Amino acid sequence: MLLFRWAILFLLLVAGVCFAFYAGTGQVKYKRIGWIVLRWTLLAALGFFAVLIAERIA
């Protein structure tokens, strides 16, 4: 559980750094990478919380 939380936090920070690089350099590749990382991070977080909710219900 703790490892998964740290992984989500790390990936959110990576996405933030990518967006900061995009803001600083204007290169579109950083924005694209940031969106990809953010999208997969949010999907993983939703799956994690779905498992937690399913454990509480069962």
mmCIF file as gemmi writes it, N, C-alpha and C atoms, coordinates in Angstrom:
data_model
loop_
_atom_site.group_PDB
_atom_site.id
_atom_site.type_symbol
_atom_site.label_atom_id
_atom_site.label_alt_id
_atom_site.label_comp_id
_atom_site.label_asym_id
_atom_site.label_entity_id
_atom_site.label_seq_id
_atom_site.pdbx_PDB_ins_code
_atom_site.Cartn_x
_atom_site.Cartn_y
_atom_site.Cartn_z
_atom_site.occupancy
_atom_site.B_iso_or_equiv
_atom_site.pdbx_formal_charge
_atom_site.auth_seq_id
_atom_site.auth_asym_id
_atom_site.pdbx_PDB_model_num
ATOM 1 N N . MET Axp A 1 ? 0.827 -1.186 0 1 0 ? 1 A 1
ATOM 2 C CA . MET Axp A 1 ? 0 0 0 1 0 ? 1 A 1
ATOM 3 C C . MET Axp A 1 ? 0.873 1.253 0 1 0 ? 1 A 1
ATOM 4 N N . LEU Axp A 2 ? 1.824 1.285 0.894 1 0 ? 2 A 1
ATOM 5 C CA . LEU Axp A 2 ? 2.679 2.464 0.989 1 0 ? 2 A 1
ATOM 6 C C . LEU Axp A 2 ? 3.507 2.637 -0.279 1 0 ? 2 A 1
ATOM 7 N N . LEU Axp A 3 ? 3.991 1.535 -0.815 1 0 ? 3 A 1
ATOM 8 C CA . LEU Axp A 3 ? 4.77 1.588 -2.044 1 0 ? 3 A 1
ATOM 9 C C . LEU Axp A 3 ? 3.938 2.137 -3.201 1 0 ? 3 A 1
ATOM 10 N N . PHE Axp A 4 ? 2.69 1.707 -3.286 1 0 ? 4 A 1
ATOM 11 C CA . PHE Axp A 4 ? 1.819 2.176 -4.357 1 0 ? 4 A 1
ATOM 12 C C . PHE Axp A 4 ? 1.537 3.664 -4.218 1 0 ? 4 A 1
ATOM 13 N N . ARG Axp A 5 ? 1.334 4.145 -2.998 1 0 ? 5 A 1
ATOM 14 C CA . ARG Axp A 5 ? 1.109 5.572 -2.775 1 0 ? 5 A 1
ATOM 15 C C . ARG Axp A 5 ? 2.328 6.389 -3.177 1 0 ? 5 A 1
ATOM 16 N N . TRP Axp A 6 ? 3.513 5.904 -2.839 1 0 ? 6 A 1
ATOM 17 C CA . TRP Axp A 6 ? 4.737 6.614 -3.219 1 0 ? 6 A 1
ATOM 18 C C . TRP Axp A 6 ? 4.915 6.612 -4.733 1 0 ? 6 A 1
ATOM 19 N N . ALA Axp A 7 ? 4.555 5.512 -5.369 1 0 ? 7 A 1
ATOM 20 C CA . ALA Axp A 7 ? 4.674 5.429 -6.833 1 0 ? 7 A 1
ATOM 21 C C . ALA Axp A 7 ? 3.749 6.436 -7.5 1 0 ? 7 A 1
ATOM 22 N N . ILE Axp A 8 ? 2.52 6.564 -7.007 1 0 ? 8 A 1
ATOM 23 C CA . ILE Axp A 8 ? 1.58 7.534 -7.569 1 0 ? 8 A 1
ATOM 24 C C . ILE Axp A 8 ? 2.093 8.949 -7.354 1 0 ? 8 A 1
ATOM 25 N N . LEU Axp A 9 ? 2.589 9.231 -6.164 1 0 ? 9 A 1
ATOM 26 C CA . LEU Axp A 9 ? 3.141 10.558 -5.894 1 0 ? 9 A 1
ATOM 27 C C . LEU Axp A 9 ? 4.327 10.862 -6.81 1 0 ? 9 A 1
ATOM 28 N N . PHE Axp A 10 ? 5.205 9.886 -6.979 1 0 ? 10 A 1
ATOM 29 C CA . PHE Axp A 10 ? 6.368 10.07 -7.85 1 0 ? 10 A 1
ATOM 30 C C . PHE Axp A 10 ? 5.939 10.334 -9.293 1 0 ? 10 A 1
ATOM 31 N N . LEU Axp A 11 ? 4.972 9.581 -9.781 1 0 ? 11 A 1
ATOM 32 C CA . LEU Axp A 11 ? 4.523 9.764 -11.155 1 0 ? 11 A 1
ATOM 33 C C . LEU Axp A 11 ? 3.826 11.111 -11.353 1 0 ? 11 A 1
ATOM 34 N N . LEU Axp A 12 ? 3.096 11.578 -10.34 1 0 ? 12 A 1
ATOM 35 C CA . LEU Axp A 12 ? 2.5 12.909 -10.434 1 0 ? 12 A 1
ATOM 36 C C . LEU Axp A 12 ? 3.58 13.986 -10.475 1 0 ? 12 A 1
ATOM 37 N N . LEU Axp A 13 ? 4.642 13.793 -9.705 1 0 ? 13 A 1
ATOM 38 C CA . LEU Axp A 13 ? 5.755 14.739 -9.753 1 0 ? 13 A 1
ATOM 39 C C . LEU Axp A 13 ? 6.444 14.717 -11.116 1 0 ? 13 A 1
ATOM 40 N N . VAL Axp A 14 ? 6.596 13.535 -11.703 1 0 ? 14 A 1
ATOM 41 C CA . VAL Axp A 14 ? 7.197 13.422 -13.035 1 0 ? 14 A 1
ATOM 42 C C . VAL Axp A 14 ? 6.345 14.168 -14.056 1 0 ? 14 A 1
ATOM 43 N N . ALA Axp A 15 ? 5.033 14.005 -13.979 1 0 ? 15 A 1
ATOM 44 C CA . ALA Axp A 15 ? 4.149 14.721 -14.901 1 0 ? 15 A 1
ATOM 45 C C . ALA Axp A 15 ? 4.289 16.228 -14.699 1 0 ? 15 A 1
ATOM 46 N N . GLY Axp A 16 ? 4.366 16.675 -13.455 1 0 ? 16 A 1
ATOM 47 C CA . GLY Axp A 16 ? 4.54 18.096 -13.175 1 0 ? 16 A 1
ATOM 48 C C . GLY Axp A 16 ? 5.846 18.641 -13.725 1 0 ? 16 A 1
ATOM 49 N N . VAL Axp A 17 ? 6.91 17.864 -13.598 1 0 ? 17 A 1
ATOM 50 C CA . VAL Axp A 17 ? 8.208 18.278 -14.143 1 0 ? 17 A 1
ATOM 51 C C . VAL Axp A 17 ? 8.144 18.359 -15.663 1 0 ? 17 A 1
ATOM 52 N N . CYS Axp A 18 ? 7.465 17.411 -16.288 1 0 ? 18 A 1
ATOM 53 C CA . CYS Axp A 18 ? 7.318 17.45 -17.751 1 0 ? 18 A 1
ATOM 54 C C . CYS Axp A 18 ? 6.571 18.708 -18.183 1 0 ? 18 A 1
ATOM 55 N N . PHE Axp A 19 ? 5.499 19.067 -17.463 1 0 ? 19 A 1
ATOM 56 C CA . PHE Axp A 19 ? 4.764 20.28 -17.814 1 0 ? 19 A 1
ATOM 57 C C . PHE Axp A 19 ? 5.603 21.525 -17.561 1 0 ? 19 A 1
ATOM 58 N N . ALA Axp A 20 ? 6.435 21.499 -16.521 1 0 ? 20 A 1
ATOM 59 C CA . ALA Axp A 20 ? 7.331 22.635 -16.269 1 0 ? 20 A 1
ATOM 60 C C . ALA Axp A 20 ? 8.362 22.757 -17.381 1 0 ? 20 A 1
ATOM 61 N N . PHE Axp A 21 ? 8.898 21.633 -17.85 1 0 ? 21 A 1
ATOM 62 C CA . PHE Axp A 21 ? 9.828 21.667 -18.982 1 0 ? 21 A 1
ATOM 63 C C . PHE Axp A 21 ? 9.144 22.224 -20.227 1 0 ? 21 A 1
ATOM 64 N N . TYR Axp A 22 ? 7.886 21.829 -20.434 1 0 ? 22 A 1
ATOM 65 C CA . TYR Axp A 22 ? 7.143 22.351 -21.582 1 0 ? 22 A 1
ATOM 66 C C . TYR Axp A 22 ? 6.974 23.866 -21.457 1 0 ? 22 A 1
ATOM 67 N N . ALA Axp A 23 ? 6.631 24.329 -20.258 1 0 ? 23 A 1
ATOM 68 C CA . ALA Axp A 23 ? 6.456 25.769 -20.051 1 0 ? 23 A 1
ATOM 69 C C . ALA Axp A 23 ? 7.776 26.515 -20.25 1 0 ? 23 A 1
ATOM 70 N N . GLY Axp A 24 ? 8.873 25.883 -19.858 1 0 ? 24 A 1
ATOM 71 C CA . GLY Axp A 24 ? 10.17 26.537 -19.975 1 0 ? 24 A 1
ATOM 72 C C . GLY Axp A 24 ? 10.752 26.512 -21.374 1 0 ? 24 A 1
ATOM 73 N N . THR Axp A 25 ? 10.573 25.402 -22.076 1 0 ? 25 A 1
ATOM 74 C CA . THR Axp A 25 ? 11.211 25.259 -23.383 1 0 ? 25 A 1
ATOM 75 C C . THR Axp A 25 ? 10.254 25.442 -24.547 1 0 ? 25 A 1
ATOM 76 N N . GLY Axp A 26 ? 8.973 25.168 -24.344 1 0 ? 26 A 1
ATOM 77 C CA . GLY Axp A 26 ? 8.004 25.259 -25.434 1 0 ? 26 A 1
ATOM 78 C C . GLY Axp A 26 ? 8.005 24.055 -26.345 1 0 ? 26 A 1
ATOM 79 N N . GLN Axp A 27 ? 8.762 23.008 -25.998 1 0 ? 27 A 1
ATOM 80 C CA . GLN Axp A 27 ? 8.798 21.805 -26.835 1 0 ? 27 A 1
ATOM 81 C C . GLN Axp A 27 ? 7.579 20.937 -26.526 1 0 ? 27 A 1
ATOM 82 N N . VAL Axp A 28 ? 6.864 20.595 -27.571 1 0 ? 28 A 1
ATOM 83 C CA . VAL Axp A 28 ? 5.602 19.876 -27.426 1 0 ? 28 A 1
ATOM 84 C C . VAL Axp A 28 ? 5.805 18.462 -26.877 1 0 ? 28 A 1
ATOM 85 N N . LYS Axp A 29 ? 6.984 17.884 -27.085 1 0 ? 29 A 1
ATOM 86 C CA . LYS Axp A 29 ? 7.203 16.501 -26.631 1 0 ? 29 A 1
ATOM 87 C C . LYS Axp A 29 ? 7.066 16.389 -25.118 1 0 ? 29 A 1
ATOM 88 N N . TYR Axp A 30 ? 7.429 17.427 -24.372 1 0 ? 30 A 1
ATOM 89 C CA . TYR Axp A 30 ? 7.299 17.376 -22.92 1 0 ? 30 A 1
ATOM 90 C C . TYR Axp A 30 ? 5.833 17.411 -22.487 1 0 ? 30 A 1
ATOM 91 N N . LYS Axp A 31 ? 5.027 18.181 -23.194 1 0 ? 31 A 1
ATOM 92 C CA . LYS Axp A 31 ? 3.6 18.211 -22.877 1 0 ? 31 A 1
ATOM 93 C C . LYS Axp A 31 ? 2.962 16.858 -23.167 1 0 ? 31 A 1
ATOM 94 N N . ARG Axp A 32 ? 3.34 16.253 -24.291 1 0 ? 32 A 1
ATOM 95 C CA . ARG Axp A 32 ? 2.789 14.944 -24.67 1 0 ? 32 A 1
ATOM 96 C C . ARG Axp A 32 ? 3.163 13.876 -23.642 1 0 ? 32 A 1
ATOM 97 N N . ILE Axp A 33 ? 4.423 13.87 -23.237 1 0 ? 33 A 1
ATOM 98 C CA . ILE Axp A 33 ? 4.871 12.897 -22.231 1 0 ? 33 A 1
ATOM 99 C C . ILE Axp A 33 ? 4.169 13.142 -20.905 1 0 ? 33 A 1
ATOM 100 N N . GLY Axp A 34 ? 4.017 14.415 -20.54 1 0 ? 34 A 1
ATOM 101 C CA . GLY Axp A 34 ? 3.324 14.75 -19.295 1 0 ? 34 A 1
ATOM 102 C C . GLY Axp A 34 ? 1.889 14.249 -19.281 1 0 ? 34 A 1
ATOM 103 N N . TRP Axp A 35 ? 1.176 14.423 -20.403 1 0 ? 35 A 1
ATOM 104 C CA . TRP Axp A 35 ? -0.202 13.94 -20.478 1 0 ? 35 A 1
ATOM 105 C C . TRP Axp A 35 ? -0.278 12.419 -20.404 1 0 ? 35 A 1
ATOM 106 N N . ILE Axp A 36 ? 0.656 11.757 -21.058 1 0 ? 36 A 1
ATOM 107 C CA . ILE Axp A 36 ? 0.657 10.287 -21.024 1 0 ? 36 A 1
ATOM 108 C C . ILE Axp A 36 ? 0.892 9.79 -19.603 1 0 ? 36 A 1
ATOM 109 N N . VAL Axp A 37 ? 1.888 10.357 -18.927 1 0 ? 37 A 1
ATOM 110 C CA . VAL Axp A 37 ? 2.186 9.94 -17.556 1 0 ? 37 A 1
ATOM 111 C C . VAL Axp A 37 ? 1.012 10.258 -16.637 1 0 ? 37 A 1
ATOM 112 N N . LEU Axp A 38 ? 0.421 11.441 -16.789 1 0 ? 38 A 1
ATOM 113 C CA . LEU Axp A 38 ? -0.703 11.831 -15.942 1 0 ? 38 A 1
ATOM 114 C C . LEU Axp A 38 ? -1.912 10.923 -16.156 1 0 ? 38 A 1
ATOM 115 N N . ARG Axp A 39 ? -2.195 10.603 -17.422 1 0 ? 39 A 1
ATOM 116 C CA . ARG Axp A 39 ? -3.345 9.75 -17.72 1 0 ? 39 A 1
ATOM 117 C C . ARG Axp A 39 ? -3.185 8.363 -17.096 1 0 ? 39 A 1
ATOM 118 N N . TRP Axp A 40 ? -2.008 7.738 -17.272 1 0 ? 40 A 1
ATOM 119 C CA . TRP Axp A 40 ? -1.809 6.407 -16.718 1 0 ? 40 A 1
ATOM 120 C C . TRP Axp A 40 ? -1.739 6.418 -15.198 1 0 ? 40 A 1
ATOM 121 N N . THR Axp A 41 ? -1.233 7.502 -14.633 1 0 ? 41 A 1
ATOM 122 C CA . THR Axp A 41 ? -1.188 7.625 -13.182 1 0 ? 41 A 1
ATOM 123 C C . THR Axp A 41 ? -2.598 7.711 -12.618 1 0 ? 41 A 1
ATOM 124 N N . LEU Axp A 42 ? -3.446 8.512 -13.234 1 0 ? 42 A 1
ATOM 125 C CA . LEU Axp A 42 ? -4.821 8.633 -12.751 1 0 ? 42 A 1
ATOM 126 C C . LEU Axp A 42 ? -5.59 7.331 -12.927 1 0 ? 42 A 1
ATOM 127 N N . LEU Axp A 43 ? -5.358 6.63 -14.021 1 0 ? 43 A 1
ATOM 128 C CA . LEU Axp A 43 ? -6.016 5.324 -14.198 1 0 ? 43 A 1
ATOM 129 C C . LEU Axp A 43 ? -5.56 4.322 -13.141 1 0 ? 43 A 1
ATOM 130 N N . ALA Axp A 44 ? -4.287 4.315 -12.836 1 0 ? 44 A 1
ATOM 131 C CA . ALA Axp A 44 ? -3.774 3.42 -11.798 1 0 ? 44 A 1
ATOM 132 C C . ALA Axp A 44 ? -4.326 3.799 -10.435 1 0 ? 44 A 1
ATOM 133 N N . ALA Axp A 45 ? -4.421 5.089 -10.154 1 0 ? 45 A 1
ATOM 134 C CA . ALA Axp A 45 ? -4.963 5.538 -8.868 1 0 ? 45 A 1
ATOM 135 C C . ALA Axp A 45 ? -6.439 5.16 -8.744 1 0 ? 45 A 1
ATOM 136 N N . LEU Axp A 46 ? -7.198 5.324 -9.807 1 0 ? 46 A 1
ATOM 137 C CA . LEU Axp A 46 ? -8.607 4.927 -9.765 1 0 ? 46 A 1
ATOM 138 C C . LEU Axp A 46 ? -8.749 3.423 -9.543 1 0 ? 46 A 1
ATOM 139 N N . GLY Axp A 47 ? -7.911 2.646 -10.186 1 0 ? 47 A 1
ATOM 140 C CA . GLY Axp A 47 ? -7.934 1.197 -9.956 1 0 ? 47 A 1
ATOM 141 C C . GLY Axp A 47 ? -7.579 0.849 -8.519 1 0 ? 47 A 1
ATOM 142 N N . PHE Axp A 48 ? -6.589 1.534 -7.972 1 0 ? 48 A 1
ATOM 143 C CA . PHE Axp A 48 ? -6.178 1.302 -6.585 1 0 ? 48 A 1
ATOM 144 C C . PHE Axp A 48 ? -7.326 1.601 -5.621 1 0 ? 48 A 1
ATOM 145 N N . PHE Axp A 49 ? -7.981 2.737 -5.823 1 0 ? 49 A 1
ATOM 146 C CA . PHE Axp A 49 ? -9.085 3.09 -4.927 1 0 ? 49 A 1
ATOM 147 C C . PHE Axp A 49 ? -10.293 2.189 -5.142 1 0 ? 49 A 1
ATOM 148 N N . ALA Axp A 50 ? -10.494 1.699 -6.356 1 0 ? 50 A 1
ATOM 149 C CA . ALA Axp A 50 ? -11.582 0.754 -6.598 1 0 ? 50 A 1
ATOM 150 C C . ALA Axp A 50 ? -11.347 -0.543 -5.822 1 0 ? 50 A 1
ATOM 151 N N . VAL Axp A 51 ? -10.106 -0.989 -5.774 1 0 ? 51 A 1
ATOM 152 C CA . VAL Axp A 51 ? -9.784 -2.189 -4.996 1 0 ? 51 A 1
ATOM 153 C C . VAL Axp A 51 ? -10.008 -1.931 -3.513 1 0 ? 51 A 1
ATOM 154 N N . LEU Axp A 52 ? -9.615 -0.774 -3.024 1 0 ? 52 A 1
ATOM 155 C CA . LEU Axp A 52 ? -9.841 -0.446 -1.611 1 0 ? 52 A 1
ATOM 156 C C . LEU Axp A 52 ? -11.326 -0.417 -1.264 1 0 ? 52 A 1
ATOM 157 N N . ILE Axp A 53 ? -12.12 0.162 -2.147 1 0 ? 53 A 1
ATOM 158 C CA . ILE Axp A 53 ? -13.57 0.216 -1.909 1 0 ? 53 A 1
ATOM 159 C C . ILE Axp A 53 ? -14.165 -1.184 -1.966 1 0 ? 53 A 1
ATOM 160 N N . ALA Axp A 54 ? -13.72 -1.991 -2.907 1 0 ? 54 A 1
ATOM 161 C CA . ALA Axp A 54 ? -14.234 -3.371 -3.02 1 0 ? 54 A 1
ATOM 162 C C . ALA Axp A 54 ? -13.877 -4.183 -1.765 1 0 ? 54 A 1
ATOM 163 N N . GLU Axp A 55 ? -12.7 -3.96 -1.193 1 0 ? 55 A 1
ATOM 164 C CA . GLU Axp A 55 ? -12.324 -4.663 0.036 1 0 ? 55 A 1
ATOM 165 C C . GLU Axp A 55 ? -13.211 -4.248 1.198 1 0 ? 55 A 1
ATOM 166 N N . ARG Axp A 56 ? -13.567 -2.999 1.269 1 0 ? 56 A 1
ATOM 167 C CA . ARG Axp A 56 ? -14.443 -2.526 2.355 1 0 ? 56 A 1
ATOM 168 C C . ARG Axp A 56 ? -15.85 -3.1 2.234 1 0 ? 56 A 1
ATOM 169 N N . ILE Axp A 57 ? -16.337 -3.202 0.99 1 0 ? 57 A 1
ATOM 170 C CA . ILE Axp A 57 ? -17.692 -3.71 0.781 1 0 ? 57 A 1
ATOM 171 C C . ILE Axp A 57 ? -17.757 -5.193 1.094 1 0 ? 57 A 1
ATOM 172 N N . ALA Axp A 58 ? -16.77 -5.946 0.664 1 0 ? 58 A 1
ATOM 173 C CA . ALA Axp A 58 ? -16.801 -7.402 0.844 1 0 ? 58 A 1
ATOM 174 C C . ALA Axp A 58 ? -16.448 -7.83 2.237 1 0 ? 58 A 1
